[in-house]
Amino acid sequence: MPTPNSNNSHGQTKLDPEKYARLKAELDAPYRGLRKFIYVAFGASGFIGAFISFAKIIAGQNIGSAFSNFALQVGVMALMIWLFRLE
C-alpha cells in the first residue's frame, strides 16, 4: 500500500529542481545566510567603533584608551572580513 506522500514506487516525492538545489545548498552549509548577516552586522559595528575611536585619537582625547579601542575595532573588522570571505 503506497504512502500518502509518495508519487512513485520508491516512496520518494518529486521536487522542483530549483527547490531541490536550494535545499541541497542549505544542507551543505546550514544557516549560511544568517552567518553572513552576522558578519556584516559585526563588521559594521567594528567600523563605527573604529571611526569613533579614530576621531578621539585625532582630537587628542584619552589617546591611550582610544588607541587600544581603535586597534580592537580594526581587529574585529578584519576578522569579520576574513570570515565573510571564507564563506
GITAWO-V922039 format. One record per pair of residues at least 24 apart in sequence whose C-alpha atoms are under 6 Angstrom apart, sorted by the first residue. I is the first residue (numbers start at 1). J is the second residue. D is the distance in whole Angstrom. If there is no record, write none. Layout:
BEGIN
i:I j:J d:D
i:I j:J d:D
END
This chain:
BEGIN
i:39 j:80 d:5
i:43 j:77 d:5
i:43 j:80 d:5
i:46 j:73 d:5
i:46 j:76 d:6
i:46 j:77 d:5
i:49 j:73 d:6
END
